[in-house]
Amino acid sequence: MKLKYLSFEFLLIFLCLVLPPLFTPASAVHAAPRFGWAGAQSLVLAVLLALQLHHIMPPAESSALPDAMPVALCRKKSPLFQCIATATVSFGILMLIYAAVELGGLTVMRLLQRGELPAAERTVTGVRQWLSAATALAAGAFYEECLYRAFLPDVSLLLLAGTREAFFLRHEKVLTAVTEGICALLFAFSHRYLGIPAVINALLCGIVLRRCYTKTGRILCGTAAHCCYNLTLLAFSSLAAAVSTAG
């Protein structure tokens, strides 16, 4: 694939998909997830991104890639049992990060004597609502994994290696680390409308999920961990609301 076309595609995706979430207003409504037209659009875009990555990354098409293939992109797909193990461990780490960030946020709020952290009103009741919410969260997780964990960092490294090959080879480790960091920050600040704790949480979780992807070479591995994490948080929120209402 020609690098000029890939550069144009990357720029278009960055402007249309990566930049807008950074400017989402803090007053955005945090309603319970529902699978609708927006979710269907995200799912289609994610599938297209995944197909594009599959097209440009395989070794069989290395003739269309830069001669200096970034080391970070030379990965093999892990077997199924290893993917399940990695996804399970990643999910556990995500839950630990959430607990740590929530505890840290509560501690800071107490020290500043500002009361409690604002609770997001995300509750789901009934089988139909849960099916809709689960579908929406699965589609959203797949979209974010394709965009932030796969396409954005991988294509960034590919373009760097293809357009500045000699410079990239001399500073590959530094450029890889900087690229990974920028992509993680872009994902983190796409959650800015949820507050500072959400940004910190997204940053740490994004790093874990990126590691999950690079270790297994499979987008669905991180998607499973990401989706289970979001579903668990929604279940906690719904349970807390039910207990509060009953009390």
Secondary structure in CASP SS format (residue, H / E / C, confidence):
PFRMAT SS
TARGET T0000
AUTHOR 0000-0000-0000
METHOD secondary structure of the structure
MODEL  1
M C 1.00
K C 1.00
L H 1.00
K H 1.00
Y H 1.00
L H 1.00
S H 1.00
F H 1.00
E H 1.00
F H 1.00
L H 1.00
L H 1.00
I H 1.00
F H 1.00
L H 1.00
C H 1.00
L H 1.00
V H 1.00
L H 1.00
P H 1.00
P H 1.00
L H 1.00
F C 1.00
T C 1.00
P C 1.00
A C 1.00
S C 1.00
A C 1.00
V C 1.00
H C 1.00
A C 1.00
A C 1.00
P C 1.00
R C 1.00
F C 1.00
G C 1.00
W H 1.00
A H 1.00
G H 1.00
A H 1.00
Q H 1.00
S H 1.00
L H 1.00
V H 1.00
L H 1.00
A H 1.00
V H 1.00
L H 1.00
L H 1.00
A H 1.00
L H 1.00
Q H 1.00
L H 1.00
H H 1.00
H H 1.00
I H 1.00
M C 1.00
P C 1.00
P H 1.00
A H 1.00
E H 1.00
S H 1.00
S H 1.00
A H 1.00
L C 1.00
P C 1.00
D C 1.00
A C 1.00
M C 1.00
P C 1.00
V H 1.00
A H 1.00
L H 1.00
C C 1.00
R C 1.00
K C 1.00
K C 1.00
S C 1.00
P C 1.00
L H 1.00
F H 1.00
Q H 1.00
C H 1.00
I H 1.00
A H 1.00
T H 1.00
A H 1.00
T H 1.00
V H 1.00
S H 1.00
F H 1.00
G H 1.00
I H 1.00
L H 1.00
M H 1.00
L H 1.00
I H 1.00
Y H 1.00
A H 1.00
A H 1.00
V H 1.00
E H 1.00
L H 1.00
G H 1.00
G H 1.00
L H 1.00
T H 1.00
V H 1.00
M H 1.00
R H 1.00
L H 1.00
L C 1.00
Q C 1.00
R C 1.00
G C 1.00
E C 1.00
L C 1.00
P C 1.00
A C 1.00
A C 1.00
E C 1.00
R C 1.00
T C 1.00
V C 1.00
T C 1.00
G C 1.00
V H 1.00
R H 1.00
Q H 1.00
W H 1.00
L H 1.00
S H 1.00
A H 1.00
A H 1.00
T H 1.00
A H 1.00
L H 1.00
A H 1.00
A H 1.00
G H 1.00
A H 1.00
F H 1.00
Y H 1.00
E H 1.00
E H 1.00
C H 1.00
L H 1.00
Y H 1.00
R H 1.00
A H 1.00
F H 1.00
L H 1.00
P H 1.00
D H 1.00
V H 1.00
S H 1.00
L H 1.00
L H 1.00
L H 1.00
L H 1.00
A H 1.00
G H 1.00
T H 1.00
R C 1.00
E H 1.00
A H 1.00
F H 1.00
F H 1.00
L H 1.00
R H 1.00
H C 1.00
E H 1.00
K H 1.00
V H 1.00
L H 1.00
T H 1.00
A H 1.00
V H 1.00
T H 1.00
E H 1.00
G H 1.00
I H 1.00
C H 1.00
A H 1.00
L H 1.00
L H 1.00
F H 1.00
A H 1.00
F H 1.00
S C 1.00
H C 1.00
R H 1.00
Y H 1.00
L H 1.00
G C 1.00
I H 1.00
P H 1.00
A H 1.00
V H 1.00
I H 1.00
N H 1.00
A H 1.00
L H 1.00
L H 1.00
C H 1.00
G H 1.00
I H 1.00
V H 1.00
L H 1.00
R H 1.00
R H 1.00
C H 1.00
Y H 1.00
T H 1.00
K H 1.00
T H 1.00
G C 1.00
R C 1.00
I H 1.00
L H 1.00
C H 1.00
G H 1.00
T H 1.00
A H 1.00
A H 1.00
H H 1.00
C H 1.00
C H 1.00
Y H 1.00
N H 1.00
L H 1.00
T H 1.00
L H 1.00
L H 1.00
A H 1.00
F H 1.00
S H 1.00
S H 1.00
L H 1.00
A H 1.00
A H 1.00
A H 1.00
V H 1.00
S H 1.00
T H 1.00
A H 1.00
G C 1.00
END
